[in-house]
Protein backbone atom coordinates (compact mmCIF):
# COMPACT_ATOMS: atom_id res chain seq x y z
CA UNK A 1 0.00 0.00 0.00
CA UNK A 2 1.42 3.35 -1.07
CA UNK A 3 1.98 6.11 1.52
CA UNK A 4 1.35 9.77 0.64
CA UNK A 5 2.16 12.59 3.04
CA UNK A 6 2.07 15.80 0.99
CA UNK A 7 -0.90 18.06 0.24
CA UNK A 8 0.80 18.94 -3.03
CA UNK A 9 0.46 15.40 -4.36
CA UNK A 10 -1.85 15.52 -7.42
CA UNK A 11 -3.93 12.62 -6.11
CA UNK A 12 -4.50 14.40 -2.79
CA UNK A 13 -5.52 17.56 -4.65
CA UNK A 14 -8.03 15.54 -6.70
CA UNK A 15 -9.50 13.94 -3.58
CA UNK A 16 -9.85 17.32 -1.89
CA UNK A 17 -11.71 18.66 -4.92
CA UNK A 18 -14.06 15.67 -4.99
CA UNK A 19 -14.78 16.23 -1.30
CA UNK A 20 -15.55 19.93 -1.61
CA UNK A 21 -16.80 20.71 -5.12
CA UNK A 22 -20.05 19.56 -6.72
CA UNK A 23 -18.92 20.85 -10.11
CA UNK A 24 -15.67 18.89 -9.81
CA UNK A 25 -17.60 15.73 -9.01
CA UNK A 26 -19.73 16.26 -12.09
CA UNK A 27 -16.69 17.03 -14.26
CA UNK A 28 -14.78 13.96 -13.08
CA UNK A 29 -17.98 11.87 -12.90
CA UNK A 30 -16.78 10.56 -9.54
CA UNK A 31 -17.67 10.88 -5.87
CA UNK A 32 -16.43 9.79 -2.44
CA UNK A 33 -17.73 7.18 -0.05
CA UNK A 34 -16.86 8.03 3.54
CA UNK A 35 -16.80 5.28 6.16
CA UNK A 36 -16.38 1.54 6.35
CA UNK A 37 -20.14 0.84 6.19
CA UNK A 38 -20.51 2.67 2.87
CA UNK A 39 -17.45 1.03 1.39
CA UNK A 40 -18.73 -2.39 2.43
CA UNK A 41 -22.19 -1.61 1.04
CA UNK A 42 -20.71 -0.58 -2.30
CA UNK A 43 -18.70 -3.81 -2.51
CA UNK A 44 -21.76 -5.88 -1.56
CA UNK A 45 -23.71 -4.34 -4.45
CA UNK A 46 -20.97 -4.86 -7.00
CA UNK A 47 -19.81 -1.24 -7.20
CA UNK A 48 -16.25 -0.92 -8.44
CA UNK A 49 -13.87 1.11 -6.25
CA UNK A 50 -11.41 3.28 -8.19
CA UNK A 51 -9.31 4.06 -5.12
CA UNK A 52 -9.35 3.47 -1.37
CA UNK A 53 -7.69 5.86 1.10
CA UNK A 54 -7.09 5.00 4.76
CA UNK A 55 -5.83 7.21 7.55
CA UNK A 56 -3.20 6.35 10.14
CA UNK A 57 -5.86 6.18 12.86
CA UNK A 58 -8.31 4.37 10.61
CA UNK A 59 -5.81 1.61 9.88
CA UNK A 60 -5.62 0.96 13.63
CA UNK A 61 -9.24 -0.22 13.48
CA UNK A 62 -9.35 -4.00 13.14
CA UNK A 63 -12.41 -3.75 10.88
CA UNK A 64 -10.79 -1.27 8.50
CA UNK A 65 -7.44 -3.07 8.51
CA UNK A 66 -9.16 -6.34 7.61
CA UNK A 67 -11.03 -4.62 4.77
CA UNK A 68 -7.81 -3.09 3.42
CA UNK A 69 -6.12 -6.50 3.52
CA UNK A 70 -8.89 -7.84 1.28
CA UNK A 71 -8.91 -4.85 -1.08
CA UNK A 72 -5.18 -4.15 -1.44
CA UNK A 73 -4.44 -7.00 -3.89
CA UNK A 74 -7.21 -5.90 -6.28
CA UNK A 75 -7.71 -2.16 -5.65
CA UNK A 76 -5.41 0.85 -5.54
CA UNK A 77 -5.03 1.73 -1.83
CA UNK A 78 -3.17 4.63 -0.24
CA UNK A 79 -2.21 5.36 3.36
CA UNK A 80 -2.07 8.96 4.63
CA UNK A 81 -1.36 10.69 7.97
CA UNK A 82 -4.42 11.72 9.99
CA UNK A 83 -3.98 15.45 9.32
CA UNK A 84 -3.87 14.86 5.57
CA UNK A 85 -6.87 12.54 5.72
CA UNK A 86 -8.81 15.25 7.57
CA UNK A 87 -7.95 17.61 4.72
CA UNK A 88 -9.48 15.35 2.07
CA UNK A 89 -12.39 14.00 4.12
CA UNK A 90 -15.83 15.31 3.04
CA UNK A 91 -17.14 15.26 6.63
CA UNK A 92 -16.41 16.98 9.91
CA UNK A 93 -15.89 13.64 11.64
CA UNK A 94 -13.66 11.56 9.35
CA UNK A 95 -14.28 7.84 9.56
CA UNK A 96 -10.73 6.79 8.68
CA UNK A 97 -11.48 5.26 5.30
CA UNK A 98 -12.88 6.60 2.06
CA UNK A 99 -13.23 5.33 -1.47
CA UNK A 100 -13.63 6.85 -4.91
CA UNK A 101 -16.40 5.52 -7.15
CA UNK A 102 -17.71 6.56 -10.54
CA UNK A 103 -21.03 8.39 -10.65
CA UNK A 104 -23.83 6.34 -12.19
CA UNK A 105 -24.52 7.01 -15.84
CA UNK A 106 -27.45 9.37 -16.28
CA UNK A 107 -30.55 7.36 -17.03
CA UNK A 108 -33.48 8.25 -19.25
CA UNK A 109 -36.61 8.52 -17.16
CA UNK A 110 -38.76 5.48 -17.81
CA UNK A 111 -42.51 5.26 -17.05
CA UNK A 112 -43.01 4.26 -13.42
CA UNK A 113 -45.90 2.01 -12.43
CA UNK A 114 -45.09 1.56 -8.74
CA UNK A 115 -44.97 4.03 -5.86
CA UNK A 116 -42.18 6.59 -5.95
CA UNK A 117 -40.94 9.72 -4.19
CA UNK A 118 -40.71 13.06 -5.99
CA UNK A 119 -38.66 15.82 -4.34
CA UNK A 120 -38.74 19.49 -5.26
CA UNK A 121 -35.82 21.69 -4.18
CA UNK A 122 -34.85 19.67 -1.10
CA UNK A 123 -31.49 21.28 -0.42
CA UNK A 124 -30.36 20.04 2.99
CA UNK A 125 -27.95 17.14 2.46
CA UNK A 126 -28.89 15.51 5.76
CA UNK A 127 -32.58 15.61 4.91
CA UNK A 128 -31.99 14.26 1.41
CA UNK A 129 -29.84 11.40 2.66
CA UNK A 130 -32.39 10.53 5.34
CA UNK A 131 -35.21 10.59 2.78
CA UNK A 132 -33.32 8.21 0.50
CA UNK A 133 -32.62 5.87 3.40
CA UNK A 134 -36.27 5.99 4.47
CA UNK A 135 -37.51 5.38 0.94
CA UNK A 136 -35.37 2.27 0.57
CA UNK A 137 -36.46 0.98 3.98
CA UNK A 138 -40.12 1.49 3.05
CA UNK A 139 -39.74 -0.54 -0.13
CA UNK A 140 -39.71 2.39 -2.55
CA UNK A 141 -37.46 1.72 -5.54
CA UNK A 142 -37.47 5.06 -7.41
CA UNK A 143 -36.79 8.63 -6.30
CA UNK A 144 -36.99 11.70 -8.53
CA UNK A 145 -35.24 14.99 -7.75
CA UNK A 146 -36.09 18.28 -9.38
CA UNK A 147 -33.65 20.97 -10.40
CA UNK A 148 -32.60 22.78 -7.24
CA UNK A 149 -32.25 19.70 -5.03
CA UNK A 150 -28.95 18.90 -3.36
CA UNK A 151 -26.68 16.65 -5.42
CA UNK A 152 -27.89 13.12 -4.69
CA UNK A 153 -24.44 11.54 -4.94
CA UNK A 154 -22.56 14.09 -2.85
CA UNK A 155 -20.42 12.53 -0.09
CA UNK A 156 -22.56 13.96 2.71
CA UNK A 157 -25.81 12.71 1.18
CA UNK A 158 -24.22 9.31 0.63
CA UNK A 159 -23.13 9.14 4.25
CA UNK A 160 -26.58 10.15 5.55
CA UNK A 161 -28.28 7.55 3.33
CA UNK A 162 -26.05 4.73 4.65
CA UNK A 163 -26.02 2.67 1.46
CA UNK A 164 -29.58 3.33 0.30
CA UNK A 165 -28.26 4.70 -3.01
CA UNK A 166 -27.31 1.18 -4.06
CA UNK A 167 -30.92 0.01 -3.62
CA UNK A 168 -32.64 2.86 -5.46
CA UNK A 169 -33.03 4.24 -8.95
CA UNK A 170 -32.33 7.95 -8.49
CA UNK A 171 -33.11 10.49 -11.21
CA UNK A 172 -31.89 14.08 -10.90
CA UNK A 173 -32.99 17.35 -12.52
CA UNK A 174 -36.37 15.88 -13.43
CA UNK A 175 -39.23 17.95 -14.84
CA UNK A 176 -41.98 17.11 -12.37
CA UNK A 177 -44.86 18.17 -14.61
CA UNK A 178 -43.63 15.94 -17.44
CA UNK A 179 -43.04 13.06 -15.04
CA UNK A 180 -46.54 13.20 -13.54
CA UNK A 181 -48.21 13.61 -16.93
CA UNK A 182 -47.33 9.98 -17.70
CA UNK A 183 -47.81 8.58 -14.19
CA UNK A 184 -50.58 5.99 -13.98
CA UNK A 185 -50.94 6.09 -10.19
CA UNK A 186 -52.11 8.87 -7.87
CA UNK A 187 -49.95 11.90 -7.08
CA UNK A 188 -50.22 12.89 -3.40
CA UNK A 189 -48.88 15.95 -1.59
CA UNK A 190 -48.94 16.88 2.08
CA UNK A 191 -50.86 20.07 2.76
CA UNK A 192 -52.84 21.86 5.46
CA UNK A 193 -55.49 23.26 3.13
CA UNK A 194 -58.27 21.07 1.80
CA UNK A 195 -56.40 17.94 2.79
CA UNK A 196 -57.63 14.53 3.94
CA UNK A 197 -56.35 12.77 7.03
CA UNK A 198 -53.44 10.56 5.94
CA UNK A 199 -54.75 7.65 8.01
CA UNK A 200 -58.15 7.75 6.33
CA UNK A 201 -56.77 7.43 2.80
CA UNK A 202 -56.54 4.24 0.82
CA UNK A 203 -52.83 3.95 0.05
CA UNK A 204 -52.90 0.51 -1.52
CA UNK A 205 -52.52 1.86 -5.05
CA UNK A 206 -49.34 3.20 -6.70
CA UNK A 207 -48.58 6.65 -5.32
CA UNK A 208 -46.19 9.40 -6.38
CA UNK A 209 -45.42 11.18 -3.12
CA UNK A 210 -44.60 14.87 -3.63
CA UNK A 211 -42.47 16.69 -1.07
CA UNK A 212 -41.03 20.19 -1.24
CA UNK A 213 -38.20 22.22 0.18
CA UNK A 214 -37.50 22.62 3.88
CA UNK A 215 -38.60 26.24 4.08
CA UNK A 216 -41.21 26.76 1.37
CA UNK A 217 -42.65 23.31 0.77
CA UNK A 218 -43.97 22.57 -2.71
CA UNK A 219 -44.29 25.38 -5.21
CA UNK A 220 -47.83 26.38 -6.17
CA UNK A 221 -47.34 24.92 -9.65
CA UNK A 222 -46.26 21.53 -8.30
CA UNK A 223 -48.94 21.49 -5.61
CA UNK A 224 -51.50 21.99 -8.37
CA UNK A 225 -50.28 18.76 -9.99
CA UNK A 226 -51.25 16.68 -6.94
CA UNK A 227 -54.44 14.71 -7.42
CA UNK A 228 -54.80 14.22 -3.66
CA UNK A 229 -53.73 16.28 -0.65
CA UNK A 230 -53.16 14.74 2.75
CA UNK A 231 -52.39 16.05 6.22
CA UNK A 232 -50.53 14.29 8.99
CA UNK A 233 -52.62 14.69 12.15
CA UNK A 234 -50.53 16.20 14.92
CA UNK A 235 -51.06 17.43 18.46
CA UNK A 236 -52.25 21.00 18.88
CA UNK A 237 -49.61 23.69 19.00
CA UNK A 238 -47.03 21.70 17.03
CA UNK A 239 -45.62 23.13 13.83
CA UNK A 240 -45.33 21.13 10.63
CA UNK A 241 -42.87 18.25 10.56
CA UNK A 242 -39.41 18.36 9.05
CA UNK A 243 -39.63 17.11 5.46
CA UNK A 244 -37.62 13.95 6.20
CA UNK A 245 -39.94 13.12 9.12
CA UNK A 246 -43.02 13.75 6.97
CA UNK A 247 -41.66 11.41 4.30
CA UNK A 248 -41.14 8.69 6.89
CA UNK A 249 -44.67 8.99 8.26
CA UNK A 250 -46.27 8.87 4.81
CA UNK A 251 -44.19 6.08 3.33
CA UNK A 252 -44.57 3.80 6.32
CA UNK A 253 -48.31 4.37 6.50
CA UNK A 254 -48.44 3.24 2.86
CA UNK A 255 -46.28 0.25 3.70
CA UNK A 256 -48.44 -0.61 6.74
CA UNK A 257 -51.59 -0.59 4.63
CA UNK A 258 -50.05 -2.74 1.91
CA UNK A 259 -48.86 -5.31 4.45
CA UNK A 260 -52.29 -5.73 6.07
ROTIMAR-615254 format. One record per residue (C-alpha): x, y, z; residue in one letter. Coordinates in steps of 0.001 Angstrom, whole numbers, plus 524288, in hexadecimal, padded with zeros to 5 digits. Layout:
N
XYZA ...
! end
This chain:
260
800008000080000X 8058880D187FBD3X 807C0817E1805F2X 805478262F8027CX 808748312A80BE3X 8081983DBB803D9X 7FC798468E800EEX 80322849F97F426X 801CF83C297EEF7X 7F8C583C9F7E300X 7F0A8831517E81DX 7EE69838427F51AX 7EA6C844947EDD3X 7E09F83CB97E5D4X 7DAE2836707F204X 7D983843A87F89BX 7D23D848E87ECC4X 7C91683D347EC86X 7C64483F647FAECX 7C34484DDB7F9B7X 7BE64850E27EBFCX 7B1AB84C6B7E5C2X 7B61A851767D883X 7C2CC849CB7D9AAX 7BB4583D6D7DCCAX 7B2EC83F827D0C2X 7BECD842817C851X 7C648836857CCECX 7B9C982E5C7CD9DX 7BE76829417DABFX 7BAF982A827E911X 7BFD5826427F675X 7BABB81C0B7FFC9X 7BE2481F6080DD8X 7BE62814A38180EX 7BFFF80604818D1X 7B156803458182EX 7AFDF80A7080B3AX 7BBD78040B80571X 7B6D77F6A68097CX 7A9527F9B98040DX 7AF1C7FDB87F704X 7B6F07F11D7F636X 7AB027E9097F9E6X 7A3627EF0F7EEA2X 7AE127ED067E4A6X 7B2A07FB2A7E3DCX 7C0887FC6C7DF0AX 7C9D3804577E796X 7D36B80CCF7DFFFX 7DBA480FDF7EBFCX 7DB7D80D937FAA6X 7E1F5816E28044CX 7E44A8138A81299X 7E93E81C2681D81X 7F37B818CC82798X 7E917818238323CX 7DF8F8111482971X 7E9508064B8269DX 7EA11803C28353BX 7DBE97FF26834A3X 7DB787F06383350X 7CF857F15582A7DX 7D5DF7FB0A82130X 7E2F37F40082142X 7DC3C7E73981DB5X 7D4EB7EDF78129FX 7E1807F3E980D59X 7E81B7E69A80DC3X 7DD467E160804FDX 7DD317ED0F7FBCDX 7EBC47EFCE7FA5CX 7EEA47E4A47F0CFX 7E3D47E8F57E779X 7E1E57F78F7E9EDX 7EADE803527EA60X 7EC57806C27F8D8X 7F3A0812117FF10X 7F75E814F180D24X 7F7EE8230581217X 7FAB1829BE81F22X 7EEC082DC882704X 7F07483C5A82468X 7F0E083A0E815C3X 7E52A830FF81658X 7DD9383B9381D8DX 7E0F3844CD81271X 7DAF383BF880819X 7CF9A836B181018X 7C22983BCA80BDFX 7BD0883B97819E4X 7BFE984258826B5X 7C1EA8354682D7CX 7CAA782D2C82483X 7C83B81E9C82556X 7D61981A8A821EAX 7D32B8148B814B3X 7CDAD819CD8080DX 7CC4E814D07FA41X 7CABF81AC57ECCFX 7BFF5815927E40FX 7BAD1819A17D6D0X 7ADDB820C17D66BX 7A2E6818C47D062X 7A03C81B607C21CX 794CA824957C067X 788A681CBF7BD7BX 77D34820387B4CBX 770FA8214C7BCF5X 76899815647BA6DX 759F08148B7BD68X 757FD8109F7CB96X 74CB3807D97CF6DX 74FD9806177DDD8X 7505280FBE7E918X 75B38819C07E8C4X 76013825FC7EFA4X 760FB833087E89BX 768FC83DC77EF0BX 768AB84C1E7EB71X 77416854BB7EFAEX 777DE84CD67FBB6X 784FF853207FE5FX 7896784E4780BB0X 792CF842F38099FX 78F2B83C9781680X 780BF83CF98132FX 78308837B380587X 78B6C82C8380A60X 7817E82923814D9X 776748295A80AD8X 77DD682012801EFX 78095816EF80D48X 77250817688117AX 76D7681502803A7X 775D8808E28023DX 77192803D980F8DX 76344805D280BECX 764C27FDE77FF82X 764E6809587F608X 76DAC806BC7EA61X 76D9E813C17E30FX 77047821B57E764X 76F7F82DB37DEACX 7765783A8F7E1B5X 773058476A7DB5BX 77C8A851EE7D75CX 780A8858FC7E3BAX 7820A84CF27EC58X 78EED849D07F2DBX 797C78410B7EAD5X 7930D833427EDB1X 7A08682D167ECB1X 7A7E2837087F4DCX 7B03B830EF7FFABX 7A7E08368480A9AX 79B2E831A68049BX 7A1618245B80279X 7A5A6823B88109FX 7982E827A2815ABX 7918C81D8180CFFX 79A3F8127D81226X 79A6180A72805B2X 78C7180CFE8012AX 791998125D7F442X 795528049F7F023X 7873B8000D7F1DFX 7808480B2C7EAB1X 77EFE810917DD06X 781B581F0E7DED8X 77EA8828F97D43AX 7836C837007D56FX 77F1E843C67CF1BX 771F383E067CB8BX 766C5846217C606X 75C04842D87CFB2X 750BF846F67C6EBX 7558D83E427BBE2X 757DE833077C542X 74A368338F7CB1CX 743AA835297BDDFX 7471B826F97BADDX 7453E821837C88FX 73A70817687C969X 73901817CC7D82EX 73471822A47E13EX 73CE382E7A7E45CX 73BD78325D7F2BBX 7410B83E527F9CBX 740D8841F480823X 7394F84E6280ACCX 7319D8556681554X 7273D85ADF80C39X 71C60852508070AX 723B08461780AE4X 71EE1838BF80F60X 723E6831E381B73X 72F3E8293E81736X 72A2681DE481F49X 71CDA81E44818BFX 7223A81D0880AF3X 723218108F80332X 731A480F738002FX 7315F801FA7FA0FX 732D9807477EC44X 73F4280C7E7E5D6X 7423A819FF7EB3CX 74B8F824B97E713X 74E9282BAE7F3D4X 751C683A177F1CEX 75A19841377FBCFX 75FB784EDF7FB2CX 76ACD856D1800B8X 76D818585880F2AX 7693B8667C80FF4X 75F07868898055AX 7596B85B0A802FFX 7543B858297F56FX 75300863267EBA8X 74528867077E7E6X 74710861547DA53X 74B4F8541A7DF90X 740D6853EF7EA1BX 736D2855E47DF4FX 73B97849477D8F8X 737D18412A7E4E4X 72B5B839747E308X 729EF8378D7F1B4X 72E2283F987FD71X 730578399580AC1X 7335883EAF8184AX 73AA3837CE8231AX 732758396082F72X 73A9D83F4983A4DX 738878441184821X 733E98520B849BBX 73E3185C8684A39X 7484B854C084286X 74DC985A5F83606X 74EEF852868298BX 7588C8474D8293DX 76609847B882355X 76535842D781550X 76D09836828183CX 763FB83344823A3X 757F2835B481B3CX 75D4582C95810CDX 75F50821EF81AEAX 7517D8231B82049X 74B43822A9812CCX 75363817BF80D07X 751EA80ED5818AEX 743458111281960X 742C680CA880B30X 74B37800F780E75X 742C67FDA381A54X 736787FDAF81219X 73C7A7F54980775X 741227EB468115EX 733BE7E9A3817BBX 
! end
